[in-house]
Amino acid sequence: MVNLVKKASLDYYQKLPQEVVITGGEPTLNRDYLLDLVSKLNFSYVVIETNGYLFR
């Protein structure tokens, strides 16, 4: 998934994105996947849109 984001951004904008927004449904429901994804987006500022249901 991250390689697809990088390739699409480089092909279209000739640079990596400065910001990635993770949203849709509730991204915190799959904690392990979310942590893995965010750790691989180290080239960009990451925004997570959540309702905060699972944050404690």
N, CA, C and O atoms as a Tripos MOL2 file, in Angstrom:
@<TRIPOS>MOLECULE
protein
  224   223    56     0     0
PROTEIN
NO_CHARGES

@<TRIPOS>ATOM
      1 N           0.8220   -1.1960    0.0000 N.3       1 MET1
      2 CA          0.0000    0.0000    0.0000 C.3       1 MET1
      3 C           0.8660    1.2590    0.0000 C.2       1 MET1
      4 O           0.6160    2.1760   -0.7820 O.2       1 MET1
      5 N           1.8670    1.3160    0.8540 N.am      2 VAL2
      6 CA          2.7180    2.4990    0.9360 C.3       2 VAL2
      7 C           3.4930    2.6950   -0.3600 C.2       2 VAL2
      8 O           3.6700    3.8270   -0.8120 O.2       2 VAL2
      9 N           3.9560    1.6070   -0.9600 N.am      3 ASN3
     10 CA          4.6740    1.7310   -2.2320 C.3       3 ASN3
     11 C           3.7740    2.2970   -3.3260 C.2       3 ASN3
     12 O           4.2350    3.0550   -4.1790 O.2       3 ASN3
     13 N           2.5000    1.9340   -3.3060 N.am      4 LEU4
     14 CA          1.5430    2.4620   -4.2710 C.3       4 LEU4
     15 C           1.3570    3.9780   -4.0860 C.2       4 LEU4
     16 O           1.3050    4.7250   -5.0630 O.2       4 LEU4
     17 N           1.2600    4.4170   -2.8460 N.am      5 VAL5
     18 CA          1.1390    5.8540   -2.5500 C.3       5 VAL5
     19 C           2.3840    6.5940   -3.0390 C.2       5 VAL5
     20 O           2.2800    7.6420   -3.6760 O.2       5 VAL5
     21 N           3.5480    6.0470   -2.7410 N.am      6 LYS6
     22 CA          4.8020    6.6810   -3.1710 C.3       6 LYS6
     23 C           4.8830    6.7600   -4.6930 C.2       6 LYS6
     24 O           5.2020    7.8110   -5.2480 O.2       6 LYS6
     25 N           4.5910    5.6450   -5.3680 N.am      7 LYS7
     26 CA          4.6940    5.6130   -6.8250 C.3       7 LYS7
     27 C           3.7170    6.5850   -7.4730 C.2       7 LYS7
     28 O           4.0950    7.3330   -8.3750 O.2       7 LYS7
     29 N           2.4710    6.5820   -7.0250 N.am      8 ALA8
     30 CA          1.4660    7.4760   -7.6020 C.3       8 ALA8
     31 C           1.8570    8.9410   -7.4010 C.2       8 ALA8
     32 O           1.7110    9.7600   -8.3080 O.2       8 ALA8
     33 N           2.3440    9.2570   -6.2260 N.am      9 SER9
     34 CA          2.7400   10.6380   -5.9430 C.3       9 SER9
     35 C           3.9410   11.0540   -6.7840 C.2       9 SER9
     36 O           3.9720   12.1550   -7.3320 O.2       9 SER9
     37 N           4.9180   10.1760   -6.8810 N.am     10 LEU10
     38 CA          6.1000   10.4940   -7.6880 C.3      10 LEU10
     39 C           5.7570   10.6080   -9.1690 C.2      10 LEU10
     40 O           6.2730   11.4870   -9.8590 O.2      10 LEU10
     41 N           4.8910    9.7260   -9.6610 N.am     11 ASP11
     42 CA          4.4860    9.7710  -11.0670 C.3      11 ASP11
     43 C           3.7220   11.0490  -11.3940 C.2      11 ASP11
     44 O           3.9340   11.6450  -12.4500 O.2      11 ASP11
     45 N           2.8370   11.4720  -10.4970 N.am     12 TYR12
     46 CA          1.9580   12.6060  -10.7920 C.3      12 TYR12
     47 C           2.5680   13.9470  -10.3900 C.2      12 TYR12
     48 O           2.5140   14.9120  -11.1540 O.2      12 TYR12
     49 N           3.1590   14.0070   -9.1660 N.am     13 TYR13
     50 CA          3.6740   15.2820   -8.6420 C.3      13 TYR13
     51 C           5.1950   15.4020   -8.6910 C.2      13 TYR13
     52 O           5.7420   16.4780   -8.4480 O.2      13 TYR13
     53 N           5.8800   14.3000   -9.0030 N.am     14 GLN14
     54 CA          7.3330   14.2410   -8.9930 C.3      14 GLN14
     55 C           7.9280   14.5040   -7.6050 C.2      14 GLN14
     56 O           9.0680   14.9540   -7.4880 O.2      14 GLN14
     57 N           7.1530   14.2230   -6.5610 N.am     15 LYS15
     58 CA          7.6490   14.3110   -5.1880 C.3      15 LYS15
     59 C           6.7380   13.4900   -4.2810 C.2      15 LYS15
     60 O           5.6070   13.1660   -4.6460 O.2      15 LYS15
     61 N           7.2400   13.1630   -3.1080 N.am     16 LEU16
     62 CA          6.4450   12.4260   -2.1320 C.3      16 LEU16
     63 C           5.4660   13.3730   -1.4420 C.2      16 LEU16
     64 O           5.7280   14.5720   -1.3520 O.2      16 LEU16
     65 N           4.3510   12.8510   -0.9590 N.am     17 PRO17
     66 CA          3.3780   13.7200   -0.2900 C.3      17 PRO17
     67 C           3.9290   14.2470    1.0300 C.2      17 PRO17
     68 O           4.6770   13.5610    1.7260 O.2      17 PRO17
     69 N           3.5450   15.4760    1.3580 N.am     18 GLN18
     70 CA          3.9580   16.0560    2.6360 C.3      18 GLN18
     71 C           3.0140   15.6430    3.7550 C.2      18 GLN18
     72 O           3.3710   15.7040    4.9320 O.2      18 GLN18
     73 N           1.7980   15.2200    3.3820 N.am     19 GLU19
     74 CA          0.8000   14.8370    4.3690 C.3      19 GLU19
     75 C          -0.0320   13.6700    3.8470 C.2      19 GLU19
     76 O          -0.4090   13.6400    2.6760 O.2      19 GLU19
     77 N          -0.3140   12.7110    4.7260 N.am     20 VAL20
     78 CA         -1.1770   11.5850    4.4030 C.3      20 VAL20
     79 C          -2.3040   11.5690    5.4330 C.2      20 VAL20
     80 O          -2.0460   11.6220    6.6350 O.2      20 VAL20
     81 N          -3.5490   11.4950    4.9680 N.am     21 VAL21
     82 CA         -4.7050   11.4610    5.8590 C.3      21 VAL21
     83 C          -5.2930   10.0510    5.8450 C.2      21 VAL21
     84 O          -5.6180    9.5200    4.7840 O.2      21 VAL21
     85 N          -5.4250    9.4580    7.0100 N.am     22 ILE22
     86 CA         -6.0160    8.1270    7.1530 C.3      22 ILE22
     87 C          -7.4120    8.3160    7.7330 C.2      22 ILE22
     88 O          -7.5710    8.8350    8.8380 O.2      22 ILE22
     89 N          -8.4160    7.8940    6.9830 N.am     23 THR23
     90 CA         -9.8020    8.0990    7.3800 C.3      23 THR23
     91 C         -10.6660    6.9960    6.7870 C.2      23 THR23
     92 O         -10.1560    6.0540    6.1800 O.2      23 THR23
     93 N         -11.9470    7.1150    6.9610 N.am     24 GLY24
     94 CA        -12.8740    6.1450    6.3770 C.3      24 GLY24
     95 C         -13.1840    5.0360    7.3340 C.2      24 GLY24
     96 O         -12.2800    4.3190    7.7650 O.2      24 GLY24
     97 N         -14.4280    4.8760    7.6760 N.am     25 GLY25
     98 CA        -14.7570    3.9030    8.7120 C.3      25 GLY25
     99 C         -14.1290    4.3840   10.0070 C.2      25 GLY25
    100 O         -14.1850    5.5740   10.3140 O.2      25 GLY25
    101 N         -13.5470    3.5040   10.7480 N.am     26 GLU26
    102 CA        -12.8350    3.8690   11.9830 C.3      26 GLU26
    103 C         -11.4560    3.2430   11.9310 C.2      26 GLU26
    104 O         -11.3140    2.0490   12.1950 O.2      26 GLU26
    105 N         -10.4200    4.0320   11.5920 N.am     27 PRO27
    106 CA         -9.0750    3.4690   11.3890 C.3      27 PRO27
    107 C          -8.4560    2.8400   12.6340 C.2      27 PRO27
    108 O          -7.5440    2.0220   12.5170 O.2      27 PRO27
    109 N          -8.9340    3.2060   13.8230 N.am     28 THR28
    110 CA         -8.3310    2.6420   15.0310 C.3      28 THR28
    111 C          -8.8560    1.2500   15.3780 C.2      28 THR28
    112 O          -8.3710    0.6350   16.3270 O.2      28 THR28
    113 N          -9.8330    0.7400   14.6310 N.am     29 LEU29
    114 CA        -10.3680   -0.5880   14.9300 C.3      29 LEU29
    115 C          -9.3560   -1.6980   14.6910 C.2      29 LEU29
    116 O          -9.3950   -2.7320   15.3580 O.2      29 LEU29
    117 N          -8.4490   -1.4870   13.7420 N.am     30 ASN30
    118 CA         -7.4000   -2.4710   13.4830 C.3      30 ASN30
    119 C          -6.0730   -1.8490   13.9100 C.2      30 ASN30
    120 O          -5.3010   -1.3630   13.0820 O.2      30 ASN30
    121 N          -5.8270   -1.8740   15.2050 N.am     31 ARG31
    122 CA         -4.6750   -1.2000   15.8100 C.3      31 ARG31
    123 C          -3.3480   -1.6510   15.2080 C.2      31 ARG31
    124 O          -2.5100   -0.8160   14.8650 O.2      31 ARG31
    125 N          -3.1490   -2.9460   15.0790 N.am     32 ASP32
    126 CA         -1.8760   -3.4600   14.5750 C.3      32 ASP32
    127 C          -1.6000   -2.9810   13.1550 C.2      32 ASP32
    128 O          -0.4860   -2.5620   12.8410 O.2      32 ASP32
    129 N          -2.6160   -3.0440   12.2980 N.am     33 TYR33
    130 CA         -2.4510   -2.5750   10.9180 C.3      33 TYR33
    131 C          -2.1600   -1.0810   10.8870 C.2      33 TYR33
    132 O          -1.2930   -0.6250   10.1420 O.2      33 TYR33
    133 N          -2.8830   -0.3260   11.6930 N.am     34 LEU34
    134 CA         -2.6960    1.1260   11.7280 C.3      34 LEU34
    135 C          -1.2840    1.4910   12.1790 C.2      34 LEU34
    136 O          -0.6460    2.3490   11.5680 O.2      34 LEU34
    137 N          -0.7970    0.8640   13.2230 N.am     35 LEU35
    138 CA          0.5570    1.1390   13.6990 C.3      35 LEU35
    139 C           1.6040    0.7760   12.6540 C.2      35 LEU35
    140 O           2.5730    1.5090   12.4600 O.2      35 LEU35
    141 N           1.4100   -0.3480   11.9860 N.am     36 ASP36
    142 CA          2.3360   -0.7690   10.9300 C.3      36 ASP36
    143 C           2.3240    0.2360    9.7750 C.2      36 ASP36
    144 O           3.3780    0.6260    9.2730 O.2      36 ASP36
    145 N           1.1410    0.6460    9.3670 N.am     37 LEU37
    146 CA          1.0110    1.6060    8.2690 C.3      37 LEU37
    147 C           1.6660    2.9360    8.6160 C.2      37 LEU37
    148 O           2.4470    3.4650    7.8260 O.2      37 LEU37
    149 N           1.3600    3.4740    9.7760 N.am     38 VAL38
    150 CA          1.9100    4.7690   10.1810 C.3      38 VAL38
    151 C           3.4350    4.7000   10.2800 C.2      38 VAL38
    152 O           4.1170    5.6620    9.9250 O.2      38 VAL38
    153 N           3.9710    3.5970   10.7480 N.am     39 SER39
    154 CA          5.4300    3.4660   10.8610 C.3      39 SER39
    155 C           6.1120    3.4810    9.4950 C.2      39 SER39
    156 O           7.2800    3.8540    9.3860 O.2      39 SER39
    157 N           5.3820    3.0750    8.4530 N.am     40 LYS40
    158 CA          5.9510    3.0600    7.1000 C.3      40 LYS40
    159 C           5.7560    4.3850    6.3690 C.2      40 LYS40
    160 O           6.3000    4.5770    5.2810 O.2      40 LYS40
    161 N           4.9940    5.2910    6.9490 N.am     41 LEU41
    162 CA          4.7560    6.6040    6.3380 C.3      41 LEU41
    163 C           5.7010    7.6490    6.9330 C.2      41 LEU41
    164 O           5.3220    8.8040    7.1270 O.2      41 LEU41
    165 N           6.9240    7.2340    7.2170 N.am     42 ASN42
    166 CA          7.8930    8.1090    7.8680 C.3      42 ASN42
    167 C           8.3890    9.2540    6.9810 C.2      42 ASN42
    168 O           9.1830   10.0740    7.4410 O.2      42 ASN42
    169 N           7.9560    9.3330    5.7550 N.am     43 PHE43
    170 CA          8.3520   10.3870    4.8330 C.3      43 PHE43
    171 C           7.3500   11.5310    4.8340 C.2      43 PHE43
    172 O           7.5160   12.5020    4.0960 O.2      43 PHE43
    173 N           6.3090   11.4250    5.6580 N.am     44 SER44
    174 CA          5.1930   12.3530    5.5670 C.3      44 SER44
    175 C           4.5790   12.6210    6.9370 C.2      44 SER44
    176 O           4.7250   11.8220    7.8620 O.2      44 SER44
    177 N           3.8980   13.7450    7.0530 N.am     45 TYR45
    178 CA          3.0990   14.0580    8.2270 C.3      45 TYR45
    179 C           1.8240   13.2290    8.1180 C.2      45 TYR45
    180 O           1.2130   13.1860    7.0500 O.2      45 TYR45
    181 N           1.4060   12.5670    9.2070 N.am     46 VAL46
    182 CA          0.2520   11.6760    9.1690 C.3      46 VAL46
    183 C          -0.8830   12.2590   10.0150 C.2      46 VAL46
    184 O          -0.6860   12.6310   11.1710 O.2      46 VAL46
    185 N          -2.0690   12.3300    9.4160 N.am     47 VAL47
    186 CA         -3.2770   12.7700   10.1100 C.3      47 VAL47
    187 C          -4.2300   11.5840   10.1680 C.2      47 VAL47
    188 O          -4.4810   10.9370    9.1510 O.2      47 VAL47
    189 N          -4.7640   11.2940   11.3530 N.am     48 ILE48
    190 CA         -5.7300   10.2100   11.5060 C.3      48 ILE48
    191 C          -7.0590   10.8300   11.9170 C.2      48 ILE48
    192 O          -7.1590   11.4960   12.9480 O.2      48 ILE48
    193 N          -8.0790   10.5970   11.0880 N.am     49 GLU49
    194 CA         -9.4150   11.0790   11.4170 C.3      49 GLU49
    195 C         -10.1570    9.9480   12.1130 C.2      49 GLU49
    196 O         -10.3540    8.8800   11.5340 O.2      49 GLU49
    197 N         -10.5660   10.1810   13.3490 N.am     50 THR50
    198 CA        -11.2060    9.1500   14.1550 C.3      50 THR50
    199 C         -12.3100    9.7660   15.0010 C.2      50 THR50
    200 O         -12.3180   10.9720   15.2490 O.2      50 THR50
    201 N         -13.2410    8.9280   15.4410 N.am     51 ASN51
    202 CA        -14.2350    9.4100   16.3960 C.3      51 ASN51
    203 C         -13.7330    9.2690   17.8210 C.2      51 ASN51
    204 O         -14.4070    9.6870   18.7630 O.2      51 ASN51
    205 N         -12.5490    8.6820   17.9870 N.am     52 GLY52
    206 CA        -11.9220    8.5580   19.3010 C.3      52 GLY52
    207 C         -12.4850    7.4560   20.1630 C.2      52 GLY52
    208 O         -12.1730    7.3960   21.3530 O.2      52 GLY52
    209 N         -13.2860    6.6000   19.6240 N.am     53 TYR53
    210 CA        -13.9660    5.5620   20.3930 C.3      53 TYR53
    211 C         -12.9900    4.6480   21.1460 C.2      53 TYR53
    212 O         -13.2260    4.3120   22.3070 O.2      53 TYR53
    213 N         -11.9040    4.2500   20.4940 N.am     54 LEU54
    214 CA        -10.9790    3.2960   21.1220 C.3      54 LEU54
    215 C          -9.8190    3.9530   21.8540 C.2      54 LEU54
    216 O          -9.0240    3.2530   22.4810 O.2      54 LEU54
    217 N          -9.6950    5.2730   21.7950 N.am     55 PHE55
    218 CA         -8.5870    5.9470   22.4880 C.3      55 PHE55
    219 C          -8.9260    6.0910   23.9710 C.2      55 PHE55
    220 O          -9.9640    6.6410   24.3390 O.2      55 PHE55
    221 N          -8.0430    5.5940   24.7900 N.am     56 ARG56
    222 CA         -8.2300    5.6930   26.2500 C.3      56 ARG56
    223 C          -6.9530    6.1270   26.8870 C.2      56 ARG56
    224 O          -6.8910    6.2730   28.1070 O.2      56 ARG56
@<TRIPOS>BOND
     1     1     2 1
     2     2     3 1
     3     3     4 2
     4     3     5 am
     5     5     6 1
     6     6     7 1
     7     7     8 2
     8     7     9 am
     9     9    10 1
    10    10    11 1
    11    11    12 2
    12    11    13 am
    13    13    14 1
    14    14    15 1
    15    15    16 2
    16    15    17 am
    17    17    18 1
    18    18    19 1
    19    19    20 2
    20    19    21 am
    21    21    22 1
    22    22    23 1
    23    23    24 2
    24    23    25 am
    25    25    26 1
    26    26    27 1
    27    27    28 2
    28    27    29 am
    29    29    30 1
    30    30    31 1
    31    31    32 2
    32    31    33 am
    33    33    34 1
    34    34    35 1
    35    35    36 2
    36    35    37 am
    37    37    38 1
    38    38    39 1
    39    39    40 2
    40    39    41 am
    41    41    42 1
    42    42    43 1
    43    43    44 2
    44    43    45 am
    45    45    46 1
    46    46    47 1
    47    47    48 2
    48    47    49 am
    49    49    50 1
    50    50    51 1
    51    51    52 2
    52    51    53 am
    53    53    54 1
    54    54    55 1
    55    55    56 2
    56    55    57 am
    57    57    58 1
    58    58    59 1
    59    59    60 2
    60    59    61 am
    61    61    62 1
    62    62    63 1
    63    63    64 2
    64    63    65 am
    65    65    66 1
    66    66    67 1
    67    67    68 2
    68    67    69 am
    69    69    70 1
    70    70    71 1
    71    71    72 2
    72    71    73 am
    73    73    74 1
    74    74    75 1
    75    75    76 2
    76    75    77 am
    77    77    78 1
    78    78    79 1
    79    79    80 2
    80    79    81 am
    81    81    82 1
    82    82    83 1
    83    83    84 2
    84    83    85 am
    85    85    86 1
    86    86    87 1
    87    87    88 2
    88    87    89 am
    89    89    90 1
    90    90    91 1
    91    91    92 2
    92    91    93 am
    93    93    94 1
    94    94    95 1
    95    95    96 2
    96    95    97 am
    97    97    98 1
    98    98    99 1
    99    99   100 2
   100    99   101 am
   101   101   102 1
   102   102   103 1
   103   103   104 2
   104   103   105 am
   105   105   106 1
   106   106   107 1
   107   107   108 2
   108   107   109 am
   109   109   110 1
   110   110   111 1
   111   111   112 2
   112   111   113 am
   113   113   114 1
   114   114   115 1
   115   115   116 2
   116   115   117 am
   117   117   118 1
   118   118   119 1
   119   119   120 2
   120   119   121 am
   121   121   122 1
   122   122   123 1
   123   123   124 2
   124   123   125 am
   125   125   126 1
   126   126   127 1
   127   127   128 2
   128   127   129 am
   129   129   130 1
   130   130   131 1
   131   131   132 2
   132   131   133 am
   133   133   134 1
   134   134   135 1
   135   135   136 2
   136   135   137 am
   137   137   138 1
   138   138   139 1
   139   139   140 2
   140   139   141 am
   141   141   142 1
   142   142   143 1
   143   143   144 2
   144   143   145 am
   145   145   146 1
   146   146   147 1
   147   147   148 2
   148   147   149 am
   149   149   150 1
   150   150   151 1
   151   151   152 2
   152   151   153 am
   153   153   154 1
   154   154   155 1
   155   155   156 2
   156   155   157 am
   157   157   158 1
   158   158   159 1
   159   159   160 2
   160   159   161 am
   161   161   162 1
   162   162   163 1
   163   163   164 2
   164   163   165 am
   165   165   166 1
   166   166   167 1
   167   167   168 2
   168   167   169 am
   169   169   170 1
   170   170   171 1
   171   171   172 2
   172   171   173 am
   173   173   174 1
   174   174   175 1
   175   175   176 2
   176   175   177 am
   177   177   178 1
   178   178   179 1
   179   179   180 2
   180   179   181 am
   181   181   182 1
   182   182   183 1
   183   183   184 2
   184   183   185 am
   185   185   186 1
   186   186   187 1
   187   187   188 2
   188   187   189 am
   189   189   190 1
   190   190   191 1
   191   191   192 2
   192   191   193 am
   193   193   194 1
   194   194   195 1
   195   195   196 2
   196   195   197 am
   197   197   198 1
   198   198   199 1
   199   199   200 2
   200   199   201 am
   201   201   202 1
   202   202   203 1
   203   203   204 2
   204   203   205 am
   205   205   206 1
   206   206   207 1
   207   207   208 2
   208   207   209 am
   209   209   210 1
   210   210   211 1
   211   211   212 2
   212   211   213 am
   213   213   214 1
   214   214   215 1
   215   215   216 2
   216   215   217 am
   217   217   218 1
   218   218   219 1
   219   219   220 2
   220   219   221 am
   221   221   222 1
   222   222   223 1
   223   223   224 2
@<TRIPOS>SUBSTRUCTURE
     1 MET1         2 RESIDUE 1 A MET
     2 VAL2         6 RESIDUE 1 A VAL
     3 ASN3        10 RESIDUE 1 A ASN
     4 LEU4        14 RESIDUE 1 A LEU
     5 VAL5        18 RESIDUE 1 A VAL
     6 LYS6        22 RESIDUE 1 A LYS
     7 LYS7        26 RESIDUE 1 A LYS
     8 ALA8        30 RESIDUE 1 A ALA
     9 SER9        34 RESIDUE 1 A SER
    10 LEU10       38 RESIDUE 1 A LEU
    11 ASP11       42 RESIDUE 1 A ASP
    12 TYR12       46 RESIDUE 1 A TYR
    13 TYR13       50 RESIDUE 1 A TYR
    14 GLN14       54 RESIDUE 1 A GLN
    15 LYS15       58 RESIDUE 1 A LYS
    16 LEU16       62 RESIDUE 1 A LEU
    17 PRO17       66 RESIDUE 1 A PRO
    18 GLN18       70 RESIDUE 1 A GLN
    19 GLU19       74 RESIDUE 1 A GLU
    20 VAL20       78 RESIDUE 1 A VAL
    21 VAL21       82 RESIDUE 1 A VAL
    22 ILE22       86 RESIDUE 1 A ILE
    23 THR23       90 RESIDUE 1 A THR
    24 GLY24       94 RESIDUE 1 A GLY
    25 GLY25       98 RESIDUE 1 A GLY
    26 GLU26      102 RESIDUE 1 A GLU
    27 PRO27      106 RESIDUE 1 A PRO
    28 THR28      110 RESIDUE 1 A THR
    29 LEU29      114 RESIDUE 1 A LEU
    30 ASN30      118 RESIDUE 1 A ASN
    31 ARG31      122 RESIDUE 1 A ARG
    32 ASP32      126 RESIDUE 1 A ASP
    33 TYR33      130 RESIDUE 1 A TYR
    34 LEU34      134 RESIDUE 1 A LEU
    35 LEU35      138 RESIDUE 1 A LEU
    36 ASP36      142 RESIDUE 1 A ASP
    37 LEU37      146 RESIDUE 1 A LEU
    38 VAL38      150 RESIDUE 1 A VAL
    39 SER39      154 RESIDUE 1 A SER
    40 LYS40      158 RESIDUE 1 A LYS
    41 LEU41      162 RESIDUE 1 A LEU
    42 ASN42      166 RESIDUE 1 A ASN
    43 PHE43      170 RESIDUE 1 A PHE
    44 SER44      174 RESIDUE 1 A SER
    45 TYR45      178 RESIDUE 1 A TYR
    46 VAL46      182 RESIDUE 1 A VAL
    47 VAL47      186 RESIDUE 1 A VAL
    48 ILE48      190 RESIDUE 1 A ILE
    49 GLU49      194 RESIDUE 1 A GLU
    50 THR50      198 RESIDUE 1 A THR
    51 ASN51      202 RESIDUE 1 A ASN
    52 GLY52      206 RESIDUE 1 A GLY
    53 TYR53      210 RESIDUE 1 A TYR
    54 LEU54      214 RESIDUE 1 A LEU
    55 PHE55      218 RESIDUE 1 A PHE
    56 ARG56      222 RESIDUE 1 A ARG
